[in-house]
């Protein structure tokens, strides 16, 4: 690939760690797990929207003694040259004299091969005096093959100086099985991020200034399933209610706060055909691939769906779209209660 590449303008705010929200929960158990596994080269935090991935990491690196760099990724970063620019800029934010050769690559008339960039990146990281944490937040936007090839090499042959953290709504196209087998990766997923009953009670007491009876805590846990944003949205709803405990029974997916979040953050970001199947299957208490096919075909008056049931279930799992497996074979599923 050739062509002149003018230097990219770096948006500095993308290199800033997000501020912790007021009243956030201090996840001591997960923070301890991150600290214990800091000697591993890679941490993956993969869960659906609103599970507190970024907040957890921001809380961790804020208290960590090791320097940290941060990149908040967006769809424009799904580009090899731009990704490298932000990667280098984030490292230079804490080590100003580092990654100069990597930075020069992005301004060259010819874009170097992936192998050359990988070699340059590893050499630059090895020159750094001291360890640091690099957080790539919202990696779900990255699908570029060259970027993923670059990151695959980085995690397969990690520099001793860097601990890489990726937060994402979908598993990245990286050699996760190999990393898992070698013990080189720490994984935190939705089941780890779900709030326990006691944590829910602490959060509600902290944000509503009332003590909730156990039976109502259990009702909120059953409806939110420990989903952090679901709990925050529940707090917003309950703050406007005189009868808090009585209002808990009315908390559901058609609450306007929950509905607005689902539409803006989840549904609207899916392709039209996936949106259609999500709508058609949302009436089901549980579903499998063949049932998805039957419901969709019946609704659209044809023998087939635009996306076959098996492929639809693959997409639900890949994209972490609030789907919960009901068996060990991953044949039957249901949606999150609020979904």
C-alpha positions as CSV (number, residue, x, y, z in Angstrom):
1,X,0.0,0.0,0.0
2,X,1.4,3.4,-0.9
3,X,0.6,7.0,-0.7
4,X,1.6,10.0,1.2
5,X,0.5,10.1,4.8
6,X,0.3,13.5,6.4
7,X,0.9,13.5,10.2
8,X,-2.3,12.7,12.0
9,X,-3.7,15.2,14.5
10,X,-3.9,13.5,17.9
11,X,-7.0,14.2,20.0
12,X,-5.4,14.5,23.4
13,X,-8.5,13.8,25.3
14,X,-8.5,10.3,23.9
15,X,-5.3,9.7,25.8
16,X,-6.8,10.7,29.1
17,X,-8.1,8.2,31.6
18,X,-11.8,8.6,32.1
19,X,-12.9,10.2,35.4
20,X,-14.4,7.9,37.9
21,X,-18.2,8.4,38.3
22,X,-19.5,9.7,41.6
23,X,-20.7,6.9,43.8
24,X,-18.9,4.2,41.8
25,X,-18.4,0.8,43.5
26,X,-14.9,0.0,44.6
27,X,-14.5,-3.6,43.3
28,X,-11.9,-4.7,45.8
29,X,-11.9,-8.4,44.7
30,X,-11.4,-7.6,41.1
31,X,-8.8,-5.0,41.8
32,X,-6.9,-7.5,43.9
33,X,-7.1,-10.0,41.0
34,X,-5.7,-7.4,38.6
35,X,-2.9,-6.6,41.0
36,X,-2.0,-10.3,41.6
37,X,-1.8,-11.0,37.8
38,X,0.2,-7.9,36.9
39,X,3.2,-10.1,36.1
40,X,1.2,-11.6,33.2
41,X,1.7,-9.6,29.9
42,X,-2.0,-9.2,29.0
43,X,-5.4,-8.6,30.6
44,X,-8.6,-9.0,28.6
45,X,-11.9,-7.5,30.0
46,X,-14.7,-8.6,27.8
47,X,-18.4,-7.9,28.6
48,X,-21.5,-6.3,27.2
49,X,-22.1,-2.5,27.4
50,X,-22.6,-1.1,30.8
51,X,-20.8,-3.7,32.9
52,X,-18.2,-1.2,34.3
53,X,-15.2,-2.4,32.3
54,X,-13.7,1.1,31.8
55,X,-14.5,2.2,35.4
56,X,-12.9,-0.9,36.8
57,X,-9.6,-0.3,34.9
58,X,-9.6,3.4,35.6
59,X,-10.0,2.7,39.3
60,X,-7.2,0.2,39.1
61,X,-4.6,2.2,37.2
62,X,-5.4,5.3,39.4
63,X,-4.3,3.4,42.5
64,X,-1.5,1.4,40.8
65,X,2.1,2.4,41.5
66,X,3.1,1.6,37.9
67,X,2.8,4.4,35.3
68,X,-0.1,3.9,32.9
69,X,-1.1,5.1,29.4
70,X,-4.7,5.1,28.0
71,X,-6.3,5.2,24.6
72,X,-10.1,5.6,24.2
73,X,-10.7,4.0,20.8
74,X,-13.5,4.8,18.4
75,X,-14.5,3.7,14.9
76,X,-12.0,6.0,13.2
77,X,-9.2,4.1,14.9
78,X,-10.0,1.0,12.8
79,X,-7.2,2.0,10.5
80,X,-3.6,0.7,10.7
81,X,-1.9,4.1,10.4
82,X,-4.2,5.9,12.8
83,X,-4.0,3.0,15.4
84,X,-0.2,3.1,15.3
85,X,-0.3,6.9,15.8
86,X,-2.4,6.7,18.9
87,X,-0.5,3.7,20.2
88,X,2.7,5.7,20.0
89,X,1.2,8.9,21.3
90,X,-0.2,7.1,24.4
91,X,3.3,5.6,25.2
92,X,4.9,9.0,24.6
93,X,2.4,10.6,27.0
94,X,4.4,9.0,29.9
95,X,7.7,8.4,28.2
96,X,8.2,11.5,25.9
97,X,11.4,10.3,24.3
98,X,10.1,6.9,23.3
99,X,8.5,5.5,20.1
100,X,10.0,8.0,17.8
101,X,10.8,5.4,15.2
102,X,7.2,4.2,15.4
103,X,5.9,7.7,15.2
104,X,8.0,8.2,12.0
105,X,6.4,5.3,10.3
106,X,3.0,7.0,10.4
107,X,4.4,10.0,8.5
108,X,6.3,8.0,5.9
109,X,5.4,8.2,2.2
110,X,5.2,4.3,2.1
111,X,3.4,2.4,4.9
112,X,5.7,-0.2,6.1
113,X,4.8,-3.9,6.2
114,X,3.2,-5.3,9.3
115,X,6.3,-7.3,10.1
116,X,8.5,-4.1,10.0
117,X,6.0,-2.3,12.3
118,X,6.0,-5.2,14.7
119,X,9.8,-5.3,14.8
120,X,10.0,-1.6,15.3
121,X,7.3,-1.6,18.0
122,X,9.0,-4.3,20.1
123,X,12.4,-2.6,19.8
124,X,10.9,0.7,20.9
125,X,9.1,-0.9,23.9
126,X,12.3,-2.7,25.0
127,X,14.2,0.6,25.1
128,X,11.8,2.0,27.7
129,X,13.3,2.1,31.2
130,X,10.7,0.6,33.5
131,X,7.3,-1.2,33.3
132,X,4.0,0.5,32.5
133,X,0.4,-0.4,31.8
134,X,-1.2,0.4,28.4
135,X,-5.0,0.4,28.3
136,X,-6.8,0.1,24.9
137,X,-10.4,0.9,25.8
138,X,-13.3,0.0,23.6
139,X,-11.3,-2.4,21.4
140,X,-14.6,-3.7,19.8
141,X,-14.2,-1.0,17.2
142,X,-11.0,-2.6,15.9
143,X,-11.5,-5.1,13.1
144,X,-8.7,-4.1,10.7
145,X,-6.7,-7.2,9.9
146,X,-3.3,-5.5,10.0
147,X,-4.1,-4.0,13.4
148,X,-5.2,-7.4,14.8
149,X,-2.1,-9.0,13.3
150,X,0.1,-6.3,15.0
151,X,-1.6,-6.9,18.3
152,X,-1.4,-10.7,18.0
153,X,2.3,-10.4,17.6
154,X,2.6,-8.1,20.5
155,X,0.7,-10.4,22.9
156,X,2.5,-13.5,21.5
157,X,5.9,-12.0,21.9
158,X,5.4,-9.4,24.7
159,X,7.9,-6.9,25.8
160,X,9.0,-7.2,29.4
161,X,8.1,-3.6,30.0
162,X,4.5,-3.5,29.1
163,X,1.3,-4.9,30.6
164,X,-1.4,-4.6,28.0
165,X,-5.1,-4.2,29.0
166,X,-7.9,-4.5,26.4
167,X,-11.5,-3.6,27.3
168,X,-14.1,-4.7,24.7
169,X,-17.7,-5.6,24.2
170,X,-16.7,-8.5,21.9
171,X,-13.7,-10.8,22.0
172,X,-10.8,-9.5,19.8
173,X,-9.4,-11.4,16.9
174,X,-6.3,-12.4,18.9
175,X,-4.8,-15.9,19.8
176,X,-6.8,-16.1,23.0
177,X,-6.7,-19.9,23.3
178,X,-2.9,-20.0,23.1
179,X,-2.6,-17.1,25.6
180,X,-5.0,-18.9,27.9
181,X,-3.1,-22.2,27.6
182,X,0.2,-20.6,28.4
183,X,-1.1,-18.7,31.4
184,X,-0.2,-15.4,29.7
185,X,-3.6,-13.8,30.0
186,X,-5.9,-12.6,32.8
187,X,-9.6,-12.7,31.8
188,X,-12.4,-10.8,33.4
189,X,-15.9,-11.3,31.9
190,X,-19.5,-10.5,32.5
191,X,-20.0,-13.1,35.2
192,X,-17.0,-11.6,37.1
193,X,-18.4,-8.1,36.7
194,X,-21.9,-8.9,37.9
195,X,-22.7,-7.3,41.2
196,X,-23.4,-9.6,44.2
197,X,-26.5,-9.1,46.4
198,X,-24.4,-7.5,49.1
199,X,-22.7,-5.1,46.6
200,X,-26.1,-4.2,45.2
201,X,-27.3,-3.4,48.7
202,X,-24.2,-1.2,49.4
203,X,-24.7,0.6,46.1
204,X,-28.4,1.4,46.7
205,X,-27.8,2.5,50.3
206,X,-24.9,4.7,49.1
207,X,-26.9,6.3,46.3
208,X,-30.4,6.4,47.7
209,X,-29.6,7.0,51.4
210,X,-32.0,4.3,52.4
211,X,-31.7,0.7,53.6
212,X,-33.5,-1.7,51.3
213,X,-35.1,-4.9,52.7
214,X,-33.6,-8.2,51.6
215,X,-36.7,-9.2,49.6
216,X,-36.5,-6.0,47.5
217,X,-32.8,-6.4,47.0
218,X,-33.4,-9.9,45.7
219,X,-36.0,-8.5,43.3
220,X,-33.5,-5.9,42.0
221,X,-30.8,-8.5,41.6
222,X,-33.3,-10.8,39.7
223,X,-34.2,-7.9,37.3
224,X,-30.8,-6.4,36.8
225,X,-28.8,-9.7,37.1
226,X,-25.9,-7.6,38.6
227,X,-25.6,-5.4,35.5
228,X,-23.9,-2.3,36.7
229,X,-25.6,0.2,34.3
230,X,-28.9,-1.5,34.9
231,X,-28.5,-0.8,38.6
232,X,-27.5,2.9,37.9
233,X,-30.5,3.3,35.7
234,X,-32.7,1.7,38.5
235,X,-31.3,4.3,40.9
236,X,-32.2,7.2,38.6
237,X,-35.7,5.8,38.4
238,X,-36.1,5.1,42.1
239,X,-34.8,8.6,43.1
240,X,-38.0,10.1,41.6
241,X,-40.3,7.7,43.5
242,X,-41.9,8.3,46.9
243,X,-42.5,4.6,47.5
244,X,-39.1,3.2,46.6
245,X,-39.7,-0.4,47.6
246,X,-43.1,-0.4,45.9
247,X,-41.6,1.0,42.7
248,X,-39.0,-1.8,42.5
249,X,-41.7,-4.1,41.3
250,X,-42.3,-1.7,38.3
251,X,-38.6,-1.8,37.2
252,X,-38.4,-3.5,33.8
253,X,-36.9,-3.3,30.4
254,X,-39.6,-0.8,29.2
255,X,-38.6,1.7,31.9
256,X,-37.6,4.8,29.8
257,X,-34.1,5.0,31.2
258,X,-33.3,1.4,30.5
259,X,-35.0,1.6,27.1
260,X,-33.1,4.7,26.1
261,X,-29.8,3.1,27.0
262,X,-30.6,-0.1,25.1
263,X,-31.7,1.8,22.0
264,X,-28.8,4.3,21.9
265,X,-25.9,2.1,23.1
266,X,-26.8,-1.4,21.8
267,X,-29.7,-1.7,19.3
268,X,-28.8,1.2,17.1
269,X,-25.3,0.0,16.6
270,X,-26.3,-3.3,15.1
271,X,-26.9,-4.0,11.4
272,X,-30.5,-3.7,10.2
273,X,-30.9,-7.5,9.7
274,X,-29.6,-8.2,13.3
275,X,-31.9,-5.5,14.7
276,X,-34.9,-7.3,13.0
277,X,-34.0,-10.7,14.5
278,X,-33.4,-9.2,17.9
279,X,-36.9,-7.7,17.7
280,X,-38.5,-10.9,16.5
281,X,-36.8,-13.1,19.1
282,X,-37.3,-10.7,22.1
283,X,-40.7,-12.2,22.7
284,X,-39.1,-15.7,23.5
285,X,-38.4,-16.8,27.0
286,X,-35.7,-19.0,25.6
287,X,-34.5,-19.9,22.2
288,X,-32.2,-22.0,20.1
289,X,-31.0,-21.7,16.5
290,X,-34.0,-23.6,14.9
291,X,-36.5,-21.6,17.0
292,X,-34.9,-18.3,15.8
293,X,-35.3,-19.5,12.2
294,X,-38.9,-20.5,12.8
295,X,-39.9,-17.2,14.5
296,X,-38.2,-15.0,11.9
297,X,-39.5,-17.0,8.9
298,X,-43.1,-16.9,10.2
299,X,-42.9,-13.2,10.8
300,X,-41.5,-12.2,7.4
301,X,-43.6,-14.7,5.5
302,X,-40.8,-16.7,3.9
303,X,-39.1,-20.1,4.5
304,X,-35.8,-18.5,5.5
305,X,-34.4,-15.7,7.5
306,X,-31.9,-13.1,6.3
307,X,-29.5,-14.4,8.9
308,X,-29.7,-18.1,9.8
309,X,-30.3,-19.0,13.5
310,X,-26.9,-20.6,14.0
311,X,-25.1,-17.5,12.6
312,X,-27.3,-15.2,14.7
313,X,-26.4,-17.1,17.9
314,X,-22.7,-16.8,16.9
315,X,-23.1,-13.0,16.5
316,X,-24.9,-12.7,19.9
317,X,-22.0,-14.4,21.6
318,X,-19.3,-12.6,19.7
319,X,-20.9,-9.2,20.3
320,X,-21.8,-9.9,23.9
321,X,-25.4,-8.9,23.2
322,X,-26.9,-9.7,26.6
323,X,-27.4,-13.4,25.9
324,X,-27.1,-16.1,28.6
325,X,-26.4,-19.7,27.8
326,X,-28.9,-22.1,29.6
327,X,-26.9,-25.3,29.0
328,X,-23.3,-26.5,28.8
329,X,-23.7,-27.3,25.1
330,X,-24.6,-23.7,24.3
331,X,-27.7,-24.8,22.5
332,X,-30.4,-22.9,24.4
333,X,-30.2,-19.3,25.4
334,X,-32.2,-16.5,26.9
335,X,-31.8,-12.7,26.9
336,X,-31.0,-10.6,30.0
337,X,-34.2,-10.0,31.9
338,X,-34.1,-6.2,31.2
339,X,-33.4,-6.8,27.5
